[in-house]
Amino acid sequence: MNISGTSLPAVSGSGQGSELYSAALSKKQQLADGAAALALIEGAAQSSSAQTPGKSVTASLGNNVNIYV
């Protein structure tokens, strides 16, 4: 995790500065989360396309379900 204040606004003495700082941190975290989610989705798409298709099943498999109450 990289913590740097280079892209964050300067905090002034007022309460508005801390709100701005908090909003900037929140936006930066959301962008990082979005990038991580996209990487996860792309990785899942690549691994699913590389998998071999499963064996074909017979048409009668799973058609009869016995339920006793």
C-alpha atoms as a printed R data frame, in Angstrom:
   type eleno elety resid chain resno       x       y       z
1  ATOM     1    CA   MET     A     1   0.000   0.000   0.000
2  ATOM     2    CA   ASN     A     2   1.445   3.307  -1.042
3  ATOM     3    CA   ILE     A     3   0.704   6.248   1.241
4  ATOM     4    CA   SER     A     4   1.814   9.527  -0.206
5  ATOM     5    CA   GLY     A     5   0.422  13.001   0.058
6  ATOM     6    CA   THR     A     6   1.623  14.264  -3.310
7  ATOM     7    CA   SER     A     7  -1.771  14.310  -5.015
8  ATOM     8    CA   LEU     A     8  -3.795  15.354  -1.972
9  ATOM     9    CA   PRO     A     9  -4.792  18.956  -1.275
10 ATOM    10    CA   ALA     A    10  -3.214  20.919   1.543
11 ATOM    11    CA   VAL     A    11  -5.180  20.924   4.785
12 ATOM    12    CA   SER     A    12  -6.036  24.336   6.170
13 ATOM    13    CA   GLY     A    13  -6.935  25.135   9.746
14 ATOM    14    CA   SER     A    14 -10.681  25.224   9.083
15 ATOM    15    CA   GLY     A    15 -13.084  22.301   9.153
16 ATOM    16    CA   GLN     A    16 -13.625  22.623   5.426
17 ATOM    17    CA   GLY     A    17 -10.004  21.681   4.741
18 ATOM    18    CA   SER     A    18 -10.335  18.420   6.621
19 ATOM    19    CA   GLU     A    19 -13.513  17.621   4.718
20 ATOM    20    CA   LEU     A    20 -11.687  18.236   1.447
21 ATOM    21    CA   TYR     A    21  -8.799  16.072   2.567
22 ATOM    22    CA   SER     A    22 -11.187  13.288   3.582
23 ATOM    23    CA   ALA     A    23 -13.021  13.506   0.253
24 ATOM    24    CA   ALA     A    24  -9.734  13.309  -1.650
25 ATOM    25    CA   LEU     A    25  -8.677  10.245   0.328
26 ATOM    26    CA   SER     A    26 -12.053   8.638  -0.272
27 ATOM    27    CA   LYS     A    27 -11.893   9.287  -4.011
28 ATOM    28    CA   LYS     A    28  -8.362   7.895  -4.226
29 ATOM    29    CA   GLN     A    29  -9.445   4.745  -2.354
30 ATOM    30    CA   GLN     A    30 -12.486   4.298  -4.614
31 ATOM    31    CA   LEU     A    31 -10.289   4.560  -7.702
32 ATOM    32    CA   ALA     A    32  -7.919   1.951  -6.272
33 ATOM    33    CA   ASP     A    33 -10.845  -0.347  -5.426
34 ATOM    34    CA   GLY     A    34 -12.252   0.063  -8.931
35 ATOM    35    CA   ALA     A    35  -8.901  -0.761 -10.522
36 ATOM    36    CA   ALA     A    36  -8.589  -3.859  -8.328
37 ATOM    37    CA   ALA     A    37 -12.119  -4.968  -9.238
38 ATOM    38    CA   LEU     A    38 -11.415  -4.548 -12.951
39 ATOM    39    CA   ALA     A    39  -8.204  -6.548 -12.638
40 ATOM    40    CA   LEU     A    40 -10.113  -9.296 -10.844
41 ATOM    41    CA   ILE     A    41 -12.800  -9.391 -13.528
42 ATOM    42    CA   GLU     A    42 -10.222  -9.486 -16.324
43 ATOM    43    CA   GLY     A    43  -8.333 -12.275 -14.569
44 ATOM    44    CA   ALA     A    44 -11.523 -14.297 -14.140
45 ATOM    45    CA   ALA     A    45 -12.447 -13.800 -17.800
46 ATOM    46    CA   GLN     A    46  -9.024 -14.989 -18.950
47 ATOM    47    CA   SER     A    47  -9.044 -18.085 -16.753
48 ATOM    48    CA   SER     A    48 -12.578 -19.079 -17.747
49 ATOM    49    CA   SER     A    49 -11.771 -18.844 -21.457
50 ATOM    50    CA   ALA     A    50  -8.697 -21.041 -20.954
51 ATOM    51    CA   GLN     A    51 -10.661 -23.854 -19.302
52 ATOM    52    CA   THR     A    52 -11.638 -26.909 -21.286
53 ATOM    53    CA   PRO     A    53 -15.344 -27.613 -21.666
54 ATOM    54    CA   GLY     A    54 -16.789 -30.263 -19.355
55 ATOM    55    CA   LYS     A    55 -18.069 -33.656 -20.395
56 ATOM    56    CA   SER     A    56 -21.543 -33.786 -21.837
57 ATOM    57    CA   VAL     A    57 -24.131 -35.222 -19.499
58 ATOM    58    CA   THR     A    58 -27.003 -37.474 -20.358
59 ATOM    59    CA   ALA     A    59 -30.460 -35.992 -20.730
60 ATOM    60    CA   SER     A    60 -31.883 -38.045 -17.845
61 ATOM    61    CA   LEU     A    61 -29.337 -36.896 -15.270
62 ATOM    62    CA   GLY     A    62 -31.067 -34.897 -12.546
63 ATOM    63    CA   ASN     A    63 -34.569 -35.136 -13.951
64 ATOM    64    CA   ASN     A    64 -35.934 -37.240 -11.066
65 ATOM    65    CA   VAL     A    65 -35.717 -35.770  -7.585
66 ATOM    66    CA   ASN     A    66 -37.197 -37.803  -4.746
67 ATOM    67    CA   ILE     A    67 -38.454 -35.665  -1.875
68 ATOM    68    CA   TYR     A    68 -39.924 -37.263   1.248
69 ATOM    69    CA   VAL     A    69 -41.686 -35.169   3.856
